[in-house]
Amino acid sequence: MSALTAPEIEQWLQECLKLAETAASEDEVPVGAIVIKDGVIIGRGYNRREQDHNPVSHAEITAIQEAAQHLKSWRLNDCTLIVSLEPCPMCLAACQQSRVDAVYYGAKDLKGGALSLGYPLHDNPKMNHRFKVLFQEQADCGRILTDFFRAKRSLPPKSS
């Protein structure tokens, strides 16, 4: 699979943002993820930990599960995961285990993101599968999270 261009990533991040907005409307942390193969979305997910009472109901996990069901295989070869927020270590490990080719994300997570915390699971020579992880900043991916948590703390929205 060839690398995505910046405009393509931007387009897919917009799809992730729609899912993040759905999460926010359900009082979930607003993160959305998709899995694409051959330019088609085959898996979608958004955070559902509160609704599901499940600590692993992250957007990435849900999108990976839906994609695996679509393909009738746990191997997501030639697939790309795109997510609005940097994956946590658990989600990056799920990407490794599902054999995705690449992960793109639109906002860093300095307190919970695998790469920000120093866990480069995607590029560990001891692992049986390596893949690309690329950050392409998309301001709205960070803004939706900031606004969500400001509202939780009853703070006024940050002006642009």
Buried (B, 14 or more C-beta within 10 A) or exposed (E): BEEBEEEBBEEBBBBBBEBBBBBBEEEBBBBBBBBBBEEEBBBBBBBBBEEEEEEEBBBBBBBBBBBBEBBEEEEBEEBBBBBBBBBBBBBBBBBBBBBBBBBBBBBBBEEBBBBBBEBEBBEEEEBEBEBBBBBBEBEBBBBBBEBBEEEEEEEEEEEE
